[in-house]
Amino acid sequence: MTGIDFSATSVRCTEDLKRKYDLANLQVHQLPIESVSDLGMRFDQIVCTGVLHHLSDPDAGLKALRGVLQPDGAMYLMVYAPYGRTGIYMLQEFCRRLGIRATDDGIRALVAALQALPPGHPLGHLLREAPDFRQEDALSDALLHPQDRAYSVPQLFDFIRSGGLTFGRWVKQAPYSPRCGVMAHIPLAHRLAELALEEQYAAVELFRGTMVRHSVVVYRDDAPGGPGLVSFEGDDWLGYVPIRMTDTIRVVNRLPPGVAAVLINRTHSYTDLFMPIDENEGRLWDAIDGNRNIADIVETTSRPPRGGSPTDEARAFFERLWWYDQVVFDSSG
C-alpha cells in the first residue's frame, strides 16, 4: 500500500501513525498527484477522495492517476457536487468580499457570524445535518479554500471519459436510481425509466437537489474484457455470491401490512431509501452467508412462487438488493 500527499504535514502525521501501528506494508511519499508516475509503480486499486476538485487542473490529475492504474484495476473517486453546495458557494463569495482569510482570527469570526445565519439560508441544512461542519477546520476547508470546483452528473461523466476511464457504478447507487425510494413513485417515474442510464442519474440529481458529493468506481477505458459490470440479463447472475453490506440493518417493528421487514442502509442520507421485503424475500435474505451463490440460495429456500418461477422472483429480489445498496456481489465465479 502506497500513500501520497502534497502536504508535508500530512505525510509527517501519516508516518507517525505508521510507526505507532507498525504498518510495515505502507509506503508514504510527499508528492503531487500530477507526478504520481515518478513512483515507477502501477496499482490494482486507487482511492482518491476530496482531492481532484481542489487541483488547478483536475483533468491532468485524473489522467496521471489513470496512467498508473493497472489495465484491470479499479479507481474510487469522490468529487464535489454543485447543487447541494449552493450555500457553501454563497458563503465562499461572502468571505471573499469581506476579505476573510483562513487565519485563527478569521475562522473564529466566521464561526461566530454563522451563528446568526438567517433561517432558510441554503447553508443551514449542512450546518445542522453534516457533522463535519461543526468543526472549525472543516468549516475553514469548505468556506475558505482558495480552489474548489464541483461537477454535476453530466459534467462528471464527461470528466471520467476525458480522463480515459469508464464509469462502473456509484459507490452508493440508491440515491441516483429511479428504481429506489420516492423516485419510483412520483407520477413521472415511467418517463424517467425510459431515459438512458446517464440521463436518469442526471435527472435524479436535479430532483433530489441536495447532493454535496459524487462517489464513483471507475475503470480504464481499455480494460481487458471491459469493466465486468454486474448484470441481471442472461443467467450469469445465478453464479454471483451476494455479500451483505455491513451498514445494513433489518427492521421488524411497526411495519405496514404485508411487509415482513424493512432493510435500511444506515449510510444513506435520504430517509426514503428503505427496502420493504416479504416473507419469501426474508428467507432469501437470511440465507445470504457470503459463501453460497444465488443459485444455491434459491434451491435451498424456494417456496411456491406468487407468480412466475422462483428464479424470476429471485432475480427481481437480488436486483433490488443491488440497487438499494444492501449487497455487493462476488462475480468472479
N, C-alpha and C positions, 0 to 999 in steps of 0.2 A: 504494500500500500504506500502510495506517494501523495504527499500534500504539498501544494504550492500556494503562496500568498505574496502579494506585492508589499505588504506591510511587514517591516522588520519586527514591530511589536507583536503582531500576531504569530509570527514564526517563533519568536522567543517564548511566548506563552505556550505554544504547542510543544516546543522542545521540553519545557518544564513538565508538561503533562506526560510526555513520552517517557521521561525519566521516572516520574512518580509511579506510573503504572507499568513500567518495564515493557514498553511496546517495541519489541525487537524487530517486528515486521513493518515498521513505519519509517519512511524517509520524509524529511521536511526540507523544502527549499524556498528561499526568498526569490520569487520570480514572477514577472507579469504573465498573464495568460498568453499574450501575443508571442511570448518567447518560449512557450512550453516545449517546442521541438528541440530546444537546446539540451534537454534532458537526455536525448537519444533513446527514448523509450516509447513503447506503444502499450495501450491499456485495453483491457477487456470491458471495463466499466469506468465511466467518467461521471462524476457528480459535480454540477456547477449551479449553485442556487444563490440568487440575490447578488450576482456579480456583473453579468454581461450588460445589464441595463445601466450600469454606472460607468462603463468604458466610453472613451471618446469615440471609438469605432467598434461598436458591438459586432458588426459583421466580420471584421478582422479577427476578433477574439473567438467567435464561433468557428470560423474556418481553421484557426490554429488548433482548436480542440479536435475538430474533425480529422485533422492531419495526423494526430497521434492516437486515434481510436482504431482498434483492430477492425478488419473488414467485417467480422461477425460480432462486433461489440455493441454495447448499448450506452446511451448517454441520458442522464437525468438532468433536466434543465428547469429552473424556475426564473421567470421574469415578471416584472410588474404588469398589471392590467390597468387600463385607464379609467374606466367608469367608476369603480369603487374607490378610486383615489382622487376623485374630484376635489374633495375637501382638503386633501393634502396639498394639491397643486395651488389651490386658492391661498392657503396659509404660506406656502413657499413664496408666492408672489408678494404677500403681505410682508414677510420677513425681508425680502429683497428691497421693497420700497422703503422700509424703515431702517435698513442697514443693520439688521440683527445678524450677528456672527456666532459661530459655534464656539464661543468662549464660556467660561463658567458664569460670568455675569449675564451674558446674552441668553444662555439657556434658562437660568433662574427667572429672568424677566419674562421669557416666553412661557414658561410653565405657569407663572402667576397670571399672565394675561389669558391663558386658555381656560382658567377657572371661570372667567366671565364670558366665555363664548356664548353667543345668543342661542336660545333653544331653536332646534331645527336646522342649525348650520350643518352642511354636508360632512364636516369632520366629526360632529358629535357622536355619530354611531361608532366610529372607530375608537374614539376616546372611551366610550362606555364598554364596548364589546371586545376589543383587542387587548389582551394582557400586555403585549409588548409596549403599547403606547402609554403605559403607566410608569415607564422608566425613562429617566432623563436622557440616557444615551440613545435609546431607541427614538425618542422624540427628536433629538438632535439629528440623527441619521435620516429620519423621514422628512423633516421640515427644513433642515439647514444644509443638506448635502448639496455640494456645488454642481453635481452632474447626475441626471436622472431622466430616464425616458420610460415610457410604457408602451405595451403592444396590445392592440385589440386582437381578437381571434384571427381575422383575415391577415392582419399585419404579422402575427406570429407565424402563420403558415408560410407567408412569403419569406420571412426571416429564416425559417428552417430550410426551405427549398434553396434559397440563395447561398446557404452555408453548405450545400452538398449533402443534405440529410433528408430523411423521410420520417414523417410523423408515425409513431407507433400507437400510443394511447395517452390519454390523460392519466396522471397518477391517481387522481380521484375522478372517475368517469361520470357518476350520477349527476353532479351539478350541471353538466353540459348536455345531458341526454334528454331528448323529448319523450323518452320512454319512462322517465322516472319522476315521481313526486307530482307536484302541481302541474308540471308541463304536460303530463299525459292526459289531463282532464280539462284543459282550457278549451273553449269552443273551436279554436283554430288548430287543435292538435293534429287533425288529419292533414292540414296544409303543411305543417312542419314536417310530418313524416314523409311527404312527397319530395322534400328537398334532398340534395346531395349532402353527405355527412358534414362536410366543412361548412356548408350553408346552415345546416341545423345547429351546429355549435355556435356559429356567429349569431344566429337569431336568439338562441337561448341566453347567450351572454347579454344581449341587449334587453331581453325581457327580465332577467334576474337583476341586472343593473348595479349590483354591489360587489362584484368580484374584484379583489385587490391584487391578485396574482394568478399566474398560469403556471402549472407544473406539468411537464410532459416527459415521456420517454421517446427518444428518437434514435434512429439508426442511420448508418451510412447509406446513401442512395445507390451504392454499388455493392451492397451486402450480398454475398453469395446465396442464391435461393430466395432473396428478398427478406423482409423483416420477420417472416414467420408469424403473422398475426393470428390471434385467436379467431376462429370462425365456427359457426354452427351450421354451415352448409355441408352437405355430404354426410359422412359418417365418422370423420376423424375425431370429432368431439367426444365420441364414446370412449376414446382412449385417454382423454385428459384426466389427470389426477387433481381433483379440487382440494384446495388448501384454504381453510378458513382464515379470514383477516383477524388479527389479534385484537383489534379495536371494536369488533362486533359484539353486541350483547343481544340476548333473546329476552324479550319482554312478554310475560304471560298474564299480566294483570290488567283489568279494566279494558277489555278488548271488545270491539264491535262484533255483532252476530256473524257466525260463520268463519271467524278468524281464530286459529289455534295459537298463534304467536305473532309477534312483530319483531323483525330483525332491524337493528339500528347500528350503523357505523358511527361511533362517537366522534370521529374526526370530521364528519360533515358539519358545516356551519349553517346549512339550511335545514330548518326543522321539518320540512315537508318530505325529506328523503328517508322515509321509513318504508320497510317492505313487509306487508302482511303475508302470512303463509297459512295454509290449511293443514289438516291432519296428515294427509298423504305427503305433502311437501315437508312437513315437520319430520316425518320418518326418513325422508331422503337427507334432510339436513343433519339429523342425528347420526346417520351412517357415514358422514364425511370424517375420515380419520387421517387424511394426508398421505395415505398409502394406496388405497384402492382407487381404481379408475371409475368413471361414471358407469360403464357397462356393468362392472361388478356390483356397484351400489344399486343399480336398477334391478339386477337379477335377484338380489337378496332382500329387497324391500318392496317389490312390486305388489300392488293391490289392484283389484278390479278398477279399470280406468273409468272416469266420469264421461268420457267421450274421446274417441281416438284410442291410440295404443299407449301402454306405459312409457314406451320410448319417446313418443311425441310429447307427453306431459313432462317427462324428464328434460327433454330438450328445452322446452319453454321455461321450466323452472331454473335450470342451471344457467341459461342465458340471462334470465332476470337477476340471479345472484351476481353474475359477472358485471352487468351494467350498474347494479346498485352497490358495487364495491364491497360485497360480502365475502367473495372468494377471489383467489387467483388460481391459475391452472399451471401445473407442470405438464407441458405438452411434448416433452422430449420422447415419450414412448410412442 
